[in-house]
């Protein structure tokens, strides 16, 4: 059984149409069930765009089935994702998650579904990511995948038992906060992670992803990434919730021709890829990018 697709939308009709059009070109689109969650407007300025989004969503076809859920009020992205993903996992046991500013390659659903089946019983794997950054060592890598310490949030998949590990209140945070060793280890996935978690816990950030990442760290679990990205973001702009301007995370999209992927049952981390991955979130990388954008 193919995993259902869970798509979260808000107030960007132009980006949403591109996301849907690309998803419809996936080889498995017509066999996949699509569940769309449309968040309510948070102010009068957003109301017109949310209305336009919902008008368009009523016309979406090209999938095995399309189910639309429209929130009467603004729940915010974190609450919407936690509730929507939890609902589908309770019904299906696994899910593929997208947001309304992501372009997928035609083989995105193939990679995601095959990885979700392959690693379903491997409790060392937390989630599957359809997106990867352009890392130097990936150019000549023959495998279809690699492993990382940080969960992906741009086109990802997960199982119910892994999702239920997450403590959304992060009750262990106080002991983590005063442990330099734990914070240092948490930075395996990027030096920004302890700071993001601190912002979340102090009300300066509303992110489901950092809480998922913290859970992954606590249980010492891994994420499966594709060697060639099956997802790219078009959400770099003033209306983006979390990413205004950035070049570090732009990636080359897979051509989508490959439909069968090979994985390995033994999780082995490549230290060089970990270093290159972590480097994308380094202070040096951020400073260089700011100078380029200035």
PyMOL commands that set and color helices and strands:
alter all, ss='L'
color gray80, all
select helices_A, chain A and resi 13-24+29-31+44-57+77-92+108-118+136-138+160-163+173-177+180-189+193-201+208-218+271-279+283-293
alter helices_A, ss='H'
color red, helices_A
select strands_A, chain A and resi 4-9+33-38+65-70+94-99+102-104+125-129+145-148+156-159+222-226+231-233
alter strands_A, ss='S'
color yellow, strands_A
deselect
rebuild
show_as cartoon
